[in-house]
Amino acid sequence: MTDLLEHARPIDADAPQYNASLVRRADQHESLAAFWVRLDGDPVPFEPGQYMTIGVLVDGKVVQRPYSVASDPAVAGAEGYEFYVRLVEGGTFTPLLWRLGEGHRMRMIGPKGKFTLEPDDDRIHLFISSGTGNAPFVAMMRALLREGRPRRAVFLNGVSYARDLGYVEVVEEWRRTGDYPVTFVPTVSRPADPLNAGWTGRTGRVETIVGPVCDELGLIPADTVAYICGNPDMILSAEATLLGRGFPEASVKKELYWPKGKEPRGVAPRPGASPIE
Ligand SMILES: Cc1cc2nc3c(=O)[nH]c(=O)nc-3n(C[C@H](O)[C@H](O)[C@H](O)COP(=O)(O)OP(=O)(O)OC[C@H]3O[C@@H](n4cnc5c(N)ncnc54)[C@H](O)[C@@H]3O)c2cc1C
């Protein structure tokens, strides 16, 4: 009950801290959605793989979280910055974000982050993601495609249910047309669940298919660089697999979406909490 009441807290419609607007949202289902947020002034340049921090004010206090940008930097002025977000039950910010309609004012700062591509790297790019951890890889491929220099990629995305897979049409279209040389390898971790009825693709958590995929596609440390993003347990497990196969640490880049072992902390105000949650 407390949570419901806290989630019903009014979100400030206007505030001096707001510098952006939610210009579009597209709900994939009740707990997954893409959000486009556009800055009031000129867009701030960013590198694919970096993140922005978006937030709203509740009772005059900023509530904000970082999100990887999924869009190409080139469209930030016209379309805004695209974020692909999962609603976290009991989370602090995402239940607020889910209540926002198009046009709502927001605060957005950034970019930040070092989870970016190496310049002129002609190795095969092994992108490994769980859930919405696919977002930075979509931004990287979109930008490389626009620049006319796509890099051979193997793109793994693990989800619990097939309906959670994102950007499938975008990536499948690249593969089908040959516009982007990408091998897309989605996997679902709960194949026996009725929600996955009819799924004929790979099964198992994404970290369990890293080794088999490397073997099948001949991905070796000499000509492969790996980027891993999303759930920290997945990241550490996939990293261990790659290091065990002889990948040097410098060839395995990681973006953890939360610290290992951390659970959603809910929305109840904590004594002495910072005004920025
Ligand atoms: C650099 C960076 C980039 C990020 N980019 C994205 C992104 O593109 N898309 C996205 O959905 N999230 C992303 N996150 C996570 C995001 O910042 C929030 O932690 C998340 O939205 C939950 O916020 P909350 O306030 O609702 O939950 P909180 O009250 O802050 O609770 C956080 C907890 O929620 C759980 N959690 C956090 N993120 C997820 C998730 N994606 N799926 C399942 N459980 C989760 C974890 O248990 C975590 O400890 C990113 C995090 C970082 C550090």
The ligand as an SDF file (V2000), in Angstrom:
LIG
                    3D

 53 58  0  0  0  0  0  0  0  0999 V2000
   25.3550    3.3260  -17.2850 C   0  0  0  0  0  0  0  0  0  0  0  0
   23.9540    2.7560  -17.1090 C   0  0  0  0  0  0  0  0  0  0  0  0
   23.1140    2.6630  -18.2000 C   0  0  0  0  0  0  0  0  0  0  0  0
   21.8300    2.1190  -18.0430 C   0  0  0  0  0  0  0  0  0  0  0  0
   21.0300    1.9960  -19.1370 N   0  0  0  0  0  0  0  0  0  0  0  0
   19.8100    1.3940  -19.0090 C   0  0  0  0  0  0  0  0  0  0  0  0
   18.9930    1.1850  -20.1680 C   0  0  0  0  0  0  0  0  0  0  0  0
   19.3500    1.5570  -21.3080 O   0  0  0  0  0  0  0  0  0  0  0  0
   17.7890    0.5940  -19.9760 N   0  0  0  0  0  0  0  0  0  0  0  0
   17.3470    0.1740  -18.7310 C   0  0  0  0  0  0  0  0  0  0  0  0
   16.2260   -0.3870  -18.6310 O   0  0  0  0  0  0  0  0  0  0  0  0
   18.1050    0.3610  -17.6340 N   0  0  0  0  0  0  0  0  0  0  0  0
   19.3260    0.9750  -17.7440 C   0  0  0  0  0  0  0  0  0  0  0  0
   20.0790    1.2000  -16.6270 N   0  0  0  0  0  0  0  0  0  0  0  0
   19.4730    0.9390  -15.2920 C   0  0  0  0  0  0  0  0  0  0  0  0
   18.7560    2.2310  -14.8220 C   0  0  0  0  0  0  0  0  0  0  0  0
   19.6850    3.2650  -14.5730 O   0  0  0  0  0  0  0  0  0  0  0  0
   17.9690    1.9960  -13.5190 C   0  0  0  0  0  0  0  0  0  0  0  0
   18.7780    1.3660  -12.5680 O   0  0  0  0  0  0  0  0  0  0  0  0
   16.7310    1.1620  -13.7440 C   0  0  0  0  0  0  0  0  0  0  0  0
   15.8770    1.7600  -14.7000 O   0  0  0  0  0  0  0  0  0  0  0  0
   15.9530    0.9690  -12.4390 C   0  0  0  0  0  0  0  0  0  0  0  0
   15.6590    2.2360  -11.8930 O   0  0  0  0  0  0  0  0  0  0  0  0
   14.6290    2.3730  -10.7030 P   0  0  0  0  0  0  0  0  0  0  0  0
   14.8630    3.6830  -10.0510 O   0  0  0  0  0  0  0  0  0  0  0  0
   13.2390    2.0840  -11.1880 O   0  0  0  0  0  0  0  0  0  0  0  0
   15.0490    1.1890   -9.7330 O   0  0  0  0  0  0  0  0  0  0  0  0
   15.9230    1.3250   -8.3950 P   0  0  0  0  0  0  0  0  0  0  0  0
   15.0580    1.6840   -7.2600 O   0  0  0  0  0  0  0  0  0  0  0  0
   17.1070    2.2210   -8.6500 O   0  0  0  0  0  0  0  0  0  0  0  0
   16.4210   -0.1500   -8.2630 O   0  0  0  0  0  0  0  0  0  0  0  0
   17.5750   -0.5840   -9.0070 C   0  0  0  0  0  0  0  0  0  0  0  0
   17.5020   -2.0800   -9.0970 C   0  0  0  0  0  0  0  0  0  0  0  0
   16.5830   -2.4370  -10.1220 O   0  0  0  0  0  0  0  0  0  0  0  0
   17.0680   -3.5750  -10.8240 C   0  0  0  0  0  0  0  0  0  0  0  0
   17.2760   -3.1570  -12.2210 N   0  0  0  0  0  0  0  0  0  0  0  0
   17.8910   -2.0440  -12.6650 C   0  0  0  0  0  0  0  0  0  0  0  0
   17.8870   -1.9830  -14.0210 N   0  0  0  0  0  0  0  0  0  0  0  0
   17.2430   -3.0640  -14.4340 C   0  0  0  0  0  0  0  0  0  0  0  0
   16.9080   -3.5440  -15.7180 C   0  0  0  0  0  0  0  0  0  0  0  0
   17.2140   -2.8770  -16.8550 N   0  0  0  0  0  0  0  0  0  0  0  0
   16.2380   -4.7300  -15.7870 N   0  0  0  0  0  0  0  0  0  0  0  0
   15.9060   -5.3950  -14.6490 C   0  0  0  0  0  0  0  0  0  0  0  0
   16.2000   -4.9790  -13.4000 N   0  0  0  0  0  0  0  0  0  0  0  0
   16.8590   -3.8220  -13.2960 C   0  0  0  0  0  0  0  0  0  0  0  0
   18.3410   -4.0100  -10.1060 C   0  0  0  0  0  0  0  0  0  0  0  0
   18.0290   -4.9580   -9.1020 O   0  0  0  0  0  0  0  0  0  0  0  0
   18.8160   -2.7210   -9.4690 C   0  0  0  0  0  0  0  0  0  0  0  0
   19.6230   -2.9350   -8.3630 O   0  0  0  0  0  0  0  0  0  0  0  0
   21.3800    1.7190  -16.7550 C   0  0  0  0  0  0  0  0  0  0  0  0
   22.2390    1.8390  -15.6500 C   0  0  0  0  0  0  0  0  0  0  0  0
   23.5080    2.3420  -15.8270 C   0  0  0  0  0  0  0  0  0  0  0  0
   24.4140    2.4250  -14.6130 C   0  0  0  0  0  0  0  0  0  0  0  0
  1  2  1  0
  2  3  1  0
  2 52  2  0
  3  4  2  0
  4  5  1  0
  4 50  1  0
  5  6  2  0
  6  7  1  0
  6 13  1  0
  7  8  2  0
  7  9  1  0
  9 10  1  0
 10 11  2  0
 10 12  1  0
 12 13  2  0
 13 14  1  0
 14 15  1  0
 14 50  1  0
 15 16  1  0
 16 17  1  0
 16 18  1  0
 18 19  1  0
 18 20  1  0
 20 21  1  0
 20 22  1  0
 22 23  1  0
 23 24  1  0
 24 25  2  0
 24 26  1  0
 24 27  1  0
 27 28  1  0
 28 29  2  0
 28 30  1  0
 28 31  1  0
 31 32  1  0
 32 33  1  0
 33 34  1  0
 33 48  1  0
 34 35  1  0
 35 36  1  0
 35 46  1  0
 36 37  1  0
 36 45  1  0
 37 38  2  0
 38 39  1  0
 39 40  1  0
 39 45  2  0
 40 41  1  0
 40 42  2  0
 42 43  1  0
 43 44  2  0
 44 45  1  0
 46 47  1  0
 46 48  1  0
 48 49  1  0
 50 51  2  0
 51 52  1  0
 52 53  1  0
M  END
$$$$
